[in-house]
Amino acid sequence: MRYLDIDTPTKISKIGLGTWQFGSRGWGYGTSYADRDAAAIVQRAIELGVTLFDTAEVYGRGRSERILGQAIAGHRDSVFLATKLLPVAPFPPIVHQRAVASAARLGVSRIDLYQIHQANPLVKDTVIMRGMRDLQRIGLVAEVGVSNYSVRRWRAAEEALGSRVLSNQVSYSLAVPGPAADLVPYAEEKGRVVMAYSPLAQGLLSGRYTGSSRPSNQVRAFNPLFLPANLERAEGLLAALREVADAHDATPAQIALAWVIRSPAVTAIPGASSLRQLESNVAAADIDLADDEWQALRDASVRFRPTTGAAAVPAMVRARIGTGNRSGSQTNSQANGQIGSA
Ligand SMILES: NC(=O)c1ccc[n+]([C@@H]2O[C@H](COP(=O)([O-])OP(=O)(O)OC[C@H]3O[C@@H](n4cnc5c(N)ncnc54)[C@H](OP(=O)(O)O)[C@@H]3O)[C@@H](O)[C@H]2O)c1
């Protein structure tokens, strides 16, 4: 494992583990995953040197925090625990109360990184950060982070806090390469961290899904990247990934992760539906891409133009209506050889 060169008491691993999948109905991995596999994935991750674990109060309505908290018990000092506040009415007393509730579910007396899940369009960060400052002062929160923030708002959040806002957790992958242009250079210059979520574009970059074999869980049904036409458009990007993967005796998913974490300011938090995926993702931390490989992938990424936003809505509706009758679409349970449903 490799670690970020940032002065935190527990070093932050370049590959972390995202735990939205834990106890979440939307991912549909079933009860055996929530009750057993998730804990085994966390324990194996710790054995392999992963320190960064990301969750949120909203994942599985607190269930992800509970599952993660139980799984790390006994390893508290070797993990860097990150959770998130959903900023609904984020006035200081509410921020305090929600942090206490998250810490209780996690079973810890300190949250290593407390992140604002998304920018609140109505409440300014000057208000939210008053609550965050209190939490830091009493030691319940070590570092403050944000998520889904622009560079401008990240900077404003830092001014409001009056000290560093360590990280910004954003969607960043070969399918969503935008942060490479602004957030990553900003983090490199300021000694801050970009935490890449959905670094595998929710599995698209593994090459496992095609226009005729799509995942059918709720989360991905609402992700336009999995529209049949977008999966077809992704073929060029996947071909470029396979070419680099062959040269490294690696998988496309591993190369997709290696691409994202190449900057010293970036860590990635892929989710995993199995131990095998976790082990494969961890191994990606040790892959070094050459400059020309990184650039060739970036070029392929720029050429990938999926239909997203409002333009994707009619096709999403058509795909949703057709989902139940598609013989080619697989449920996650089928795809993973698992039984049971969430
Ligand atoms: N801050 C935010 O707003 C926000 C938003 C989204 C996510 N997140 C965080 O980021 C984490 C990761 O993002 P994500 O879960 O959306 O997407 P992701 O990490 O890109 O994709 C995870 C999915 O990809 C598949 N996968 C993982 N490793 C694989 C491998 N080695 N080979 C093949 N397939 C593999 C698995 O699905 P299948 O096996 O079912 O294909 C897995 O559930 C989340 O758990 C959460 O902690 C944060």
The ligand as a Gaussian input file, in Angstrom:
#p B3LYP/6-31G(d) Opt

LIG

0 1
 N      -19.674000      12.000000      -1.624000
 C      -20.564000      11.525000      -2.470000
 O      -21.491000      12.230000      -2.902000
 C      -20.423000      10.097000      -2.908000
 C      -21.161000       9.622000      -4.010000
 C      -20.977000       8.293000      -4.403000
 C      -20.072000       7.476000      -3.726000
 N      -19.378000       7.963000      -2.643000
 C      -18.416000       7.116000      -1.907000
 O      -17.508000       6.534000      -2.822000
 C      -17.509000       5.106000      -2.703000
 C      -17.230000       4.479000      -4.042000
 O      -18.096000       4.973000      -5.058000
 P      -19.206000       4.067000      -5.757000
 O      -19.516000       2.930000      -4.887000
 O      -20.289000       4.991000      -6.200000
 O      -18.515000       3.591000      -7.109000
 P      -17.216000       2.705000      -7.483000
 O      -16.326000       2.571000      -6.327000
 O      -16.703000       3.293000      -8.729000
 O      -17.887000       1.311000      -7.867000
 C      -18.112000       0.324000      -6.910000
 C      -18.698000      -0.899000      -7.602000
 O      -17.848000      -1.308000      -8.688000
 C      -17.758000      -2.729000      -8.732000
 N      -16.343000      -3.069000      -8.495000
 C      -15.555000      -2.695000      -7.439000
 N      -14.318000      -3.200000      -7.554000
 C      -14.297000      -3.903000      -8.700000
 C      -13.298000      -4.660000      -9.350000
 N      -12.066000      -4.772000      -8.859000
 N      -13.619000      -5.260000     -10.519000
 C      -14.864000      -5.153000     -11.051000
 N      -15.863000      -4.445000     -10.473000
 C      -15.574000      -3.836000      -9.306000
 C      -18.688000      -3.244000      -7.654000
 O      -19.986000      -3.419000      -8.220000
 P      -20.501000      -4.800000      -8.940000
 O      -19.639000      -5.920000      -8.452000
 O      -21.914000      -4.919000      -8.500000
 O      -20.371000      -4.526000     -10.402000
 C      -18.733000      -2.096000      -6.668000
 O      -19.887000      -2.067000      -5.873000
 C      -18.882000       4.780000      -2.093000
 O      -18.901000       3.537000      -1.435000
 C      -19.053000       5.949000      -1.127000
 O      -18.314000       5.693000       0.056000
 C      -19.539000       9.270000      -2.250000

